[in-house]
Amino acid sequence: MPSVQPGTLQESRHDDQAVDVYPRRHHRTTRAETRVGSLVARSTSPFRQTAPQTIFYACADGRFDITADAAVLQVLRITIADRQTPEGGPGAIHECSARSPEVREALLDDLTFIIEGHRITRIVLVAHEDCVHYAMRFPDEEPDLRMARQLRDLVEVARDLTARFHFRPDAVECFYIQPENGVLAVHEVRDRSHSR
């Protein structure tokens, strides 16, 4: 029988049967293997057993993360929300602005899983100024054109998700965050086609 390097996808045949050369690992966790370590912190707010009905979909950029997220949620009077934060936020699931069709589909699958699993009824989409995702995807565009693209993408993603999940148009909301005078300003973005 020919030798096979570990970790390769080669097969050897013997008596017309394929033999899988990958080792079969049946991992059984025992109580001695994994333990919870020392307590390092406790939350200051109580744990809520009920799953959120809102999902907050924003960019992973930490400069805009905690402070702005809290401001948006406070304005919307949302006390608890699921979160998904891929790079580019809503742009990551836009048909033209996503990194690739495969990445877009994978992110939409993740979003579908949360929406169905937690019975989400409201989506909050958040984009921000100076987004690296857009700068890398569209390096030849001027910043003002990239911002215009982001705003258009926000509205188009909102329309797509509304149709995909059979939501009411007002159940998917859009916001744009940008620094102003040393703080983050949160602006609502509306679909003009629905405001006529």
C-alpha positions in Angstrom: 0.0 0.0 0.0 1.5 3.4 -0.9 2.4 5.7 1.9 0.2 8.8 2.5 1.2 12.0 4.1 -1.0 12.9 7.1 -3.5 15.6 6.4 -3.7 15.0 2.7 -6.9 14.2 0.8 -5.5 11.0 -0.8 -7.3 7.7 -0.9 -6.0 4.2 -1.4 -8.1 1.5 -2.9 -8.2 -2.1 -1.7 -10.8 -4.6 -2.8 -12.7 -2.0 -4.8 -13.4 0.1 -1.6 -12.3 3.6 -1.0 -10.3 4.0 2.2 -10.4 7.4 3.9 -6.9 8.2 5.1 -8.0 11.0 7.4 -7.8 9.8 11.0 -11.2 9.5 12.7 -11.3 11.6 15.8 -14.1 10.9 18.2 -13.7 13.6 20.8 -15.5 13.0 24.1 -15.5 15.8 26.6 -15.0 14.7 30.1 -15.6 16.7 33.2 -11.9 16.9 34.0 -11.0 18.4 30.6 -12.9 21.7 30.6 -13.7 23.9 33.5 -15.0 27.3 34.1 -12.3 29.5 35.5 -12.4 32.2 38.2 -15.1 34.8 38.2 -13.7 38.0 36.6 -16.8 40.2 36.4 -20.6 40.5 36.9 -22.9 42.5 34.7 -24.5 45.6 36.2 -27.8 45.0 34.4 -30.1 41.9 34.9 -30.0 39.0 32.4 -33.0 38.8 30.2 -34.1 35.3 29.3 -36.3 36.4 26.4 -34.6 36.7 23.1 -34.4 40.1 21.5 -36.8 40.9 18.6 -34.5 43.5 17.1 -31.2 42.9 15.3 -28.6 45.7 15.1 -26.5 45.3 11.9 -23.5 47.5 11.8 -19.8 47.7 10.9 -17.1 46.1 13.0 -15.1 49.3 13.2 -14.5 49.9 16.9 -14.2 53.7 16.5 -18.0 53.8 15.9 -19.0 50.8 17.9 -20.0 51.2 21.5 -20.9 54.9 21.9 -22.8 55.2 18.6 -24.6 51.9 19.0 -25.8 52.9 22.4 -27.0 56.3 21.0 -29.0 54.6 18.2 -30.5 52.1 20.5 -31.5 54.8 23.1 -33.1 56.9 20.4 -35.1 53.9 19.2 -36.0 52.9 22.8 -34.5 49.5 22.3 -33.1 48.0 25.5 -31.8 44.8 24.1 -30.8 43.7 20.6 -29.0 41.0 18.8 -25.9 42.2 16.9 -24.1 41.3 13.8 -21.0 43.4 12.9 -19.3 42.3 9.7 -16.7 44.7 8.2 -18.7 47.2 6.1 -21.9 46.5 8.1 -24.9 46.6 5.7 -22.5 47.1 2.8 -21.2 43.6 3.3 -24.6 42.2 2.3 -25.2 44.6 -0.6 -25.3 43.0 -4.0 -22.6 45.2 -5.5 -20.6 46.4 -2.5 -20.1 43.0 -0.8 -16.6 41.6 -0.9 -17.8 38.7 -3.0 -21.1 36.9 -3.8 -19.9 34.0 -1.5 -19.2 36.3 1.4 -22.6 38.0 0.9 -24.5 34.7 0.8 -22.7 33.4 4.0 -23.6 36.6 5.9 -27.2 36.5 4.7 -27.3 32.9 5.9 -26.1 34.0 9.3 -28.6 36.8 9.4 -31.4 34.4 8.4 -30.5 32.0 11.2 -30.8 34.8 13.8 -34.0 36.2 12.4 -35.7 32.9 12.3 -34.2 31.6 15.6 -35.1 34.7 17.6 -38.2 35.6 15.6 -36.8 39.0 14.8 -39.3 41.7 13.8 -37.1 44.7 13.5 -33.7 45.4 11.8 -31.5 48.4 12.5 -28.9 49.0 9.8 -26.0 51.3 10.6 -23.2 52.6 8.3 -20.5 55.1 9.2 -18.2 57.7 7.6 -14.7 56.7 6.6 -15.5 53.0 6.3 -12.5 50.9 5.4 -14.7 48.3 3.7 -15.8 50.9 1.1 -12.3 52.5 0.8 -10.9 49.1 -0.1 -13.8 48.1 -2.4 -13.8 51.4 -4.2 -10.3 52.9 -3.9 -10.7 55.2 -6.9 -13.9 56.9 -5.6 -13.7 60.3 -3.8 -14.9 60.2 -0.2 -18.1 62.1 -1.0 -19.0 59.6 -3.8 -18.3 56.7 -1.4 -20.6 58.3 1.2 -23.3 58.6 -1.5 -22.8 55.0 -2.4 -23.1 54.0 1.3 -26.3 55.9 1.7 -27.7 54.3 -1.5 -26.6 50.9 -0.3 -28.3 51.3 3.1 -31.6 52.0 1.4 -31.2 49.2 -1.1 -30.2 46.7 1.6 -33.3 47.8 3.7 -35.5 47.1 0.7 -33.9 43.7 0.0 -34.3 42.6 3.6 -37.9 43.9 3.8 -38.8 41.7 0.8 -36.6 38.8 1.8 -38.1 38.4 5.3 -41.6 39.8 4.5 -41.2 42.7 6.9 -43.2 45.9 7.0 -41.2 48.7 5.3 -40.9 50.6 8.6 -39.5 47.5 10.4 -36.1 48.0 8.7 -34.5 51.3 9.8 -31.3 53.0 8.5 -28.8 55.2 10.2 -25.5 56.9 9.2 -22.9 57.9 11.8 -20.2 60.6 11.4 -17.9 62.6 13.6 -19.0 66.1 14.2 -17.2 68.5 16.6 -15.4 65.7 18.3 -18.4 63.5 19.0 -20.4 61.0 16.9 -23.5 62.3 15.3 -26.2 59.8 14.3 -28.4 60.6 11.3 -31.5 58.8 10.1 -31.5 57.7 6.5 -34.8 57.5 4.7 -35.9 55.8 1.5 -37.3 58.7 -0.5 -39.3 56.4 -2.6 -41.4 55.4 0.4 -41.8 59.0 1.7 -43.8 60.3 -1.3 
